[in-house]
Amino acid sequence: MTSLSKAAKVSLASLVLVSSSLLSGNPAQALSQHNVAPAVQVAADRGRVDASSELNLTVVLKLDNQAEFDKAVEALYDPESPTYHQWFTEQDFARFAPTEAEFKSVQSELQGHGLTLVSADPDRYWLRVHGTVGQAESAFQTEIHSLSYQGVQFQAHTIDAQLTGEAGSLVEAVSGLERHQAHPQLVFAKNFRTGQARFKKPLKTVETGGGLLSEITGTALSAAALFTYPTPGSSLPLGVYYGTVYDANPNLAVSYTPAQLQAHYGLTPLIAKGYDGRGQTIALVEAYGYAAAEVDANAAATIFGLPALTSSNFSVVYPEGKPQDPNAADLTGWTGEIALDIQSAHSIAPGAKILVVASAGQDNEDQIASLQYIISNKLANTVSSSWENDAEILAGSAEENAFNAVLEKGAASGISFQFSSGDGGDQGLGPVGDLSLPSNSPYATAVGGTSFFNDPAGSDQIVAGWGNNAVYIDSYGVLDPPEQLGFLGGAGGGESSFFAKPSWQKSLPGTGRQAPDVSALADPYTGFAIVYTDAGTQYAEAGIGGTSLASPIFTAIWAIADQYNGKPLGFAAPAVARLKTGQITDVEGTSSLNVSDPAGTIFDSTGATFYSASGLFSGLLYTQTEFPSAVWPLDANDAIVLSFGTDSSLTVTKGWDNVTGYGEPNGLPFIQGVTGKTTGASTIKK
């Protein structure tokens, strides 16, 4: 997700007010209504897009009785309904489908403007066409411009779009007139001097030095220690700090192994009994793909003792054909994302098949085509998308409803689509937050983020919502005063200003769809290690996180739940919302257990100045007054204080919250809660 600066806060808040007028009890909006993105009003117009530029459009047709379709889909997820989990058949979809004559009318109108058919939904719910910008403008009676807002570059139509002719009344939504790019939600623990990954080494070098396992640690925190930071060549200023220590050995990177992740989520006994995702397919929606993905995944599998990926449990499909540039993933940052998704999903559900669905590009319309491809070809029942398009205030209803229509059909088919909730916290909008496409859809399961780490004085684990801030306290001498590095990243969340709150969120605050729904590990400072090939060199990188990690983790757990259930559970979010105490791990996020939060005194010529933990972060945080933090001695010359559970203005609370949703899955109780089954549970030891 592209984070927006706090300087944009006032302007963005005004945009939220504009877009909130779109909020409706019925998620669907007709294309004939106002569908220009609210941000177009305040964005800098960079001019009209070259009419000869090529594009693809996904055109969604109006259904026969949308309201009844919505009710029928909702009933699939109501345990009291006679159609509960009775997924739609072809005959069911046919009840609501546009007629063949209507479909042909829309297709003919589009072709009349020179647009050519690329593919079509077998149930006639949508079709995909290719052409030029000029042809699309002609067909939809609009203009397509390049725009920018607070550093975000995007393309959008500036006049309400409406398909010409009588066929225009048959169109519900269209994706592709707006052009937003899907952003990988991968972040990494940084070297604060270079801004690069703290631990990234050629795998051959790591293997020569003793292997990756010898260079990572699952012990994030150590007992409190005293640190004295003098000023070279002078007696003052002098800094004296005391507190719990993060990553006490600077030669090791904090990252968890697959076995440690399995244990944290209570999956070890389930996997031992064969509940490891076998018989299930996990689809990963990516951009471009990269040739060495299987080789890299097997290098990681060898290191961590996981089963190998072969042609029987791993494959890649290209719905649009392979990308023209074989290096596209390297150039756009998708290589590490794809490796993370494959390797984390395989770590959690080692018996499941992994299917990479790789689009030829990273535009919103490319990704929506991949979602359609999974549904039409019945490729998987649980799907992870570790990406987000731009914030919803930058999108118009034509695009919003295109994503929503596809995801609703997925829910009707018994498929659970997971999306990362984002890595930019509230995106500068304060407590209301701002969601992104398509995790804001009422038919998507939005996955937020957590941190978890050891209690340095006990055997328990500390779990917090993911959000890091940092303060430099020493850099070749004590920093007087300490230097605030600010917000490093945190799970996205908030209330939609476009989609109304679905029925299964009726107990939550607000009127808009709330996100996230659930959460998993995302903090790169309590992260994961992967192997991936970049520009021909195979690397090991540790300290990887982001909601890019959380989404495939949860998706793999959902695959295990499907296996335990014996048939698809479908869309996860409503089931998660129904869970009772003990069936999901609520993340309350305020207790620091036995962490001694760092505090210190700086002595200089003016006297002594004391800094409490909260004082070090003064001005950076909103409502947080209690949070775990630790001194991180980066090396002999640098030290910072790192906070956990400080996610911009979004706040972790008891019960549902806009950082962690309802919480983290916790093994067998979670599986039993979402399936309603206890068969064989007595043989699974916790």
N, C-alpha and C positions, 0 to 999 in steps of 0.2 A: 504494500500500500504506500502511496506517496504521501508522506506526512506534510501537513501544512503548518507554517510558522504561526506562533502565537500573535504575531503582528497582524495576521489575517483574521483574528478572532471576531472583531466587530462585523466585518464584511461578511464573513461566513455565517455568523449568527443571523444576519439579515436574510441571507439566502435560505437558511433553515425555515425562517418565517414564510418566505415565498413558497418553498417547496411543500411546507406543511399544508398548504391549501389543497394539495393533491391527495391527502390522506382520505381514505374511503373505507367504509365497512366492507365493501366488495373489492378485493385486491385488483381486479381487472378494470382497466380504464379503456374506453373506446379510442381508437386511433384518431377519430374525428375531433376529439377534444384537444385542448392545448397540450402539445407534446414537445415543445422546445425546452431544452434543459434550462433550469433556472439560472445556472451560472453564465449562460450566454449574455444575460443582462449586464453583468459586471466584468466579464472577461475582456481582455484585449483582443480585438479582431485583427488577425494577421492576413486577412484577405481570403478570397474565394479559392477553393482547391482547384487545381488544374482539371479541367473537364475531361481530359483524356486519361486521367489516372484510373486504374482498375480497382474494383471492389467486389465483394460478395455481399448479398443481402439475404437474411432469413426473414421470410414474410409469414406471419402467423395469422391464420384465418379465424374468424369468429366461429364459435361452436354453436350447435343447435341447443339452446338453453344453457348458457354458462352457469346460471344460478343453480340449476339442478345438478350440473356436473360438479360444482363446488361442494354441494351437499353430499353427493355420492362419494366423493373422495374423502370428505370429512368422516363419513360413516365408516370407512375402511379402518379408521384409527380410533373408533369409539368402542371400547370393550362391551358396551351394552347393546351395540348394534348387531342385527342378524347377519350383516355383511362384513363384520369385523375380520380383517386380514384375508378377505376373499378378493384377491387382486383382480383387476380388470382383465377380461379376455378380449379377443378381437371383436367379439359380438358386443361387449360392453362399450368399447370405444366407438363402435359403429353407431350406437344409439345417439351419440352426441356429435358425430362427425359432420362436417360440411358435406353437402351433396357433391356428387361427381361433377354436376353442372356448375356449381359454385366454384369448385376447385379449378375447373377448366376456364371459367370466366376470369379468375384472378391470374392464372398462368398466361392466358391469351393477352390480357391487358399489359402485363409485364413484358411479354415478348414483343408486343406492338411498339414498345419503346426501345427495342434492340437488346433487351436483357435475355440471357439464355438460361435454360433450366440446368441446374447442376445435380440436384437430388430432391426427393420428395418423401415426406413421411408416408408410410404405407396406409395410415389411417386418415390421410388428407388433412392433418392438423396444421401442417406447415409445408412450405417449399423453399428451396434455396436457389438463388439465381446469381449469375455473374454478368458484369458489364462495366461500363465506365461511370465515372462520377456524373458526367453530363447526362447519360441515359437515366441514372437514378434520380437526378434532379427533375428531369422531364416527367418521369413516371409519377413522382410523389409531389410535384408542384412546389418545390422548395429550392433553397440554395445551401450548399455545404461549404463551410468556412473552416479555416484553421484558427484556433484560439489558444490563448494562454491565460492562466490565472494563478498567481502566486507560485510561479515556477512549474506549474503543471501544464503540459502541452496536450491538447486534445482537438478532436475534429467533431463538428456538430452541425446539424441543420439549423438554420436561423429563422425559418418560416415554418409554421405548423405543417407537418407532412400529411398528405392525403392522396392516396392512389387515384389516378384519373378514372373517369367513367363510372358506370354503374357498379363495377367491381370494387370501387373504393369502399362501399358500404359493407363489404364482406371481409375487410381486413381488420384484425384486432391489434396487431403490433408488428413492428419491424426492427430488426437489429442490423446494423451496418451503416446506416446513415450517420450515426455517431461512431466515432472511432476512439475508443479507449483501449489501452493496452493492459493485459493481464500482468500483474507484478508478482514475481515469486516472493513468498513470505519467509525467506531464509535470512537469518542474521547470524553473526558470529562474534565470539569473544574477541575483543580488539587488543592489539598492541597500541597503547595510547600515544606513543611517540610517532608511529608510522600510519596509524589508521587502518592497517591491514590486519589479517587474522593473526591472533596471538600464536597459534600452533598450526602450521601448515608446512609439511616437509615431504620431499620425495619419498615414496614408500620404500624404495630400495635403501635409502639412508636410514629410515626407521628400522627396517629389518636387520640391517647391519649392526645397529646399535642396541639390539635386544628385543625389538618388536614393539608394536603399538601398545600392547598391554602394559609394558614397562614404562610408558610415557604418559599414561593417564591415571587419574585417581577418582574414586567415587567418594572420597572424604573431602568435602568442600570446606568444612570448618574445623578449626583446632582450638584448643584451650586459649583463654585470654593471655596476652603477653604485653610486656612494657616495651615501648619503642621510643628511642631518643634520637631526635634529628637535629644535629648541630648545623651551623653555618660554616662552610669551609673557610678557614683562615680568620675566624672571628668567634668570640665567645657568645655573641648575641646576633640575631635572635636564636633562641633555642626552643625546640618543640618537644614536648613529652606527651605521648599518647598511650592509652591503655585500652585494650579491647580484644574481643574474639578475633581470631585470625582466619582470613580466607586464603585458601591455596598456599599453605605455609611453605611448601616446597616449590619455588619458582620454576623448577625444571619439569614439573608435572602440570598437565592441563586437566581441569575438572571436567570429566565426561563419564557418563554411565555406560556400562556394557549392556548388551541385550538381556543377559541374565538378571542384572540389577533392575532393569526396567520391568521385566516380567514379575520380579518379586514385589516391586513397589505397587504394581496394579493387581496383586493377588492372583496372578495367572500361573504361577509355578505349579501348584498342585493340579490345576485344570490341564495344563499342557502335558504333565506327567501321565494323565489319564487319557491322553489322545485328543483332548479338546484344544487343538492347535490351529484351527482353521481349515483342516483338511476337507476336501470336497467343495470348498468355497473359492470364489474368484474375487480378488480385490483389484478394482480398476483404478488407475492413477491417471488423471487428466493432466497432460503436460503440453509444453510447446517444443516443437522441433525434434526432440529425441536426440540421443547421441550414441554412436556405434559401440563404445566400450562399456555401456551400462551393465551388461551381464557379467563381463570380465571383472569389472570393479566390484560388483555386488558379491561375486564369488571370492574375491580377495578378502573382502570384509568377512564373509561367512567363514572362511578358513581361520581367520584371526580369532573370531568369537565363537567358533564351534557350532555353527548353524548348518543346516542342510544346504547342499549346493543347489543353485538354480540351473535348470536344464530346459530343454525344449518342452518337457512335460509340465513344468510349473512356472514357466516364464515366457512371455511373448510380447511383441510390440506390434501395434497396428497403426496405420497412418490413414485416417479417414479422408484427408485431402491429398494424399500422396506425400512422398518425402519432400522435405524443404529443398529449395533450389541450392542453398548454400549448406554443405555438410558441416560447416563450422558455426552455424547460426547459434547453436546452444552455448558454445564457448563465448561468443561475442556478446551475448545478451544476458549472461548470468544464469542460464537455465541448467547448465551441466550439473553444478552442485545441487541444485534443487531436485533434479531428477534422481540423482544418486541418493540424496537424503530420503526421498519418498520411498524408493524401492527398498533401501536397506533398513529403514525404521519399520516399515510395514512387515518386512520379512522377519525382523527381530521379534515382533510381538506375536505374529501368527505364522510360525515357520512352516506349517503344513499347508498353507493356502497358496493358490496360484496367483502370481502377480501379472497383471496385464497393464502395460503402458499404452495409453491412448494419446498419441502424439500428433498435435495439429501442425500444419505447415507454417503457421505464424502465431503471433501472440496477441492479436487483436481480439476484442470481445466477441466478434462474430465468428472468428476461428474457434474459440473455446465453446461457444454455444453449439457449433456444428458437432464438436466432439461429444457433448452431452447428448445431443440428438442421436448420434451414431450408437452410443451405448444403449439407449432406450430401444431404438428401432431394431437393433440386432441382438437384444437380450444378452449382453455380454457379461454383466455382473449385477449383483444385488446390493453391493456396498461400494461406494466410489469416493475417492478422496481428491480434492482439488486444493492444492497448497498455493493458491493464488487468489488475488482479488483484482477487480477492475477499480477505477477511480471512485472516490467518495460519491455517495448517491446524490448529493446536491449538484454534482457535475453532470448528472445523467437526466435524460428526459423520460417521460412515460412510455414512449415508443420502445425504448431499449429495456427499461425496467420490466415492462409487461412481456416482452419477448422472452427474457430469462425466466420469468415467473411461469409462463405458460408451459415451457419445456419442463421445468422442475415439477410442476403440478402433474404433468403426465407421467413423469418418473415416479412420483409418489403413488399414483394410481396403479402403476405397474409393479409396485412392491420394491422399489429401489430407494436406498438411502444415499442421498448426495450430501457429503460433508464438504464444508469450505472453511478455510482459515479465516478467523475474524479480523486479522490484521495485526500489525506490529507497531503502530503509531499511537497507541492509547486513544485519547479523545480527539486526536487530530487538531488540537488547538481550539476546540469548540467548548471546552469546559464540561461541566457535569452531564450535559445532554449527550455528549459524544456525537459521533457521526458514523453511520454504517457505510459499507461499500457493497457494490454489486459483486456477486449475487448472494452473499451470505445474509443479506437483508430480506431475502424472499421468505415468505411463510412456509415454503415447501423445501427449504434448505436447512440442514443442521449446521449451525455456526459453532465452530470449535475455538474456544478461547485458550488462555495459557496460564500455566502455573510454574513456580519454582519449587523444587523440593531438595532438601539437604539434611545432613545428619545433625542431631543435637550433640554439640561438642562435649556435653557432660552427662550423656545418657544414651540409651539405646533407641529412643524414639526418633522419628523424622519430623522435621519442620516443613510444613507445606504452606506456601503463600501464593497469592496471585502474582503472575509475572509482571514485573515493572522494576526497572533498575535506574538509579541515579548514582552519580559518582562525584566525589570531591577529592582533588589533588591535595595532599598534605605535605609531600616532600618531593622535590625534584632537584637533585644535586644541592641539597640544603633545604631546611624547613621553609615552607611557603607561609609568609606572614602578610596578610591573612591567607587562610586556605583558599585554593582556587576551585570554584565550582565548575565541573564539567557539564552538569545538567542531566537531562533525561536521556538515557541511552536506548530506551525502547520498552514497550510493554504491550500487553494484549489489547486489541481493539474491542470496542463494544459501544453500546448505547441504544437509543430509541430511534426507530425508523421514522422519517418525516414523510414517507411515501406509502408504506404498507401498513394497514391497520393491524392491530393485535389479534392474532388468531385465537380461536376458542380455547385451545389448550394452554394459553398464557393468561387466562382471565383473572388469575389471582395476582398477577404482576402489576406494577404501577404503570401509569401512562396510558396512552391510547394507541400508540404505534407498536409494531412488531419489535420486541426486545431481543438483543443478542449480547453475548453468545448463549448457547443452550447448555453446553458442557465444556469441559476443558481437559487438557493434558499438558505434559511437560513442554515448555517453550523457552525457558530462560537459557540463553547461551552460556551463562556463567555457571549453570548446573546442567550442562548440555549433553551432546551426543557426538560420537566420532564416526566419520565416514571415510571411504576411499573413493576417489574419482579422478578421471583423466582430464587434464586441462592442457590444451595445446601440445598434445603428444606425451606429456609426462604424467605418470600416475602418482597422485599425492595421497597422503593421509592427513586429514584435518580434524582437529578436535575443537570442542567448544562451539558446536553448531546448535542453533535453536531457531526460535521464531514459531509462530503458529503454523508454519510450514512443517514443523516436527509434530505439533499437537494433532493436526488433522489426520495424517496417516496412522499415528498411534491409535487414536480413537476408532478410525475406520477398521483397523485390524482387530481391535477388541469387538467391534460390531460383527465382524466376520465370524469370530468365535461364538458370539451369541446366536448368530444364524445357524451355525453348526449344532450348537446345543439344542436349539429349538426344533431342528429337523426340517425347517422350511423358512423362507425369508420373513423377517420381521418387518421389512419395509422401512419407511421414513422414521429415523431414530428420535427426532426431537419430541414428538408427543409422548412417546414411551418414557423418555427421560424425565419429562415434566411430571409424570404420574408417580415417580418413585417415592418411596417412603423413607423415613429416617433409618439409617443403617444399610440401605441399598445403594447409596452413593456417598462418597466422601465429601461432605460439605467443607469448603475452604473458608474459614472465618478470617484468617489473615492478620490478626492483631497481636497475638501472643508470640513473643520471641523465645519462649521456653528458657533454656539456660544460656542464651546468647548474652554476652556482656557487650552491649552496644558501645562502640568506641567513643571515647571522650578524651580531651586533651587540653593542655595549657601551653600557650606560647609566651615565652619571656623575651621581651625586647626592651629598648631604651625607655619606653613609656610605662613599663610595668608588666604585669601578668594578665593575660586574657584567657578566660576559660571558655571552651567550646563543648557543649553537650552534643550528643548524637543528633538531636533535633536541631540544635543550633548550627551544626555543620551544614545541614541541608535547608536552613532557613531561607524562605523565598522560593525554593524549588518545588515544595510540596503544597498540597491543598488542604485536605482534611486529615491526612495521616499524622498521628502523633506517636504511635507505637509501631515499630517495624524492625525486623532483624537487619543488622548491618555488621560489617566486619572490616578490619584493617587488612588491606591487600598489599603486602610488600612485593611489588612487581620485580624488583631486582635491587642491587646494592644502592642504586641512586634514585629510585622512584618508589612512591607509595601512595595509594589512594584509600579512601573509605568508600566501600561499595554497599549500597542499600538494596534490599529485596522487598517486594510487595509494595512498591511505590509507583503505581501506574498512573502517571499524570493526575487528572482530577477524577478518573474512574476509581471507584472504591470497592474493596472487598468487604462484604457484610455476611452475617449469618443468613443462610438460605440463598435464594437466587441473587446474583449480583452481575454487574455489567463487565466484569473481568473474567470470572470463572464460570458463569452460568450457574447451574445447580451443583457443580462440583466435578470431581474426578471419579471415573469408574473404580470399583474396588472388588474385582474378582467375582467369586461365586455369588455373593449377595446381589451384586449388580446384574449378573447373568440371570439369576432366578427372578429378580425384580422385573426385568424387561420381557422375560419369556413367560413368567407365571408358572414355571415348571420346576419341580424338585426331584424328578426322576434321576436316580443314580447319584444324588448329591451326597448320600451318606458315605460313599466310597471315596469322596474327594476331601482329603484332609486340608484344613486351612493352614 
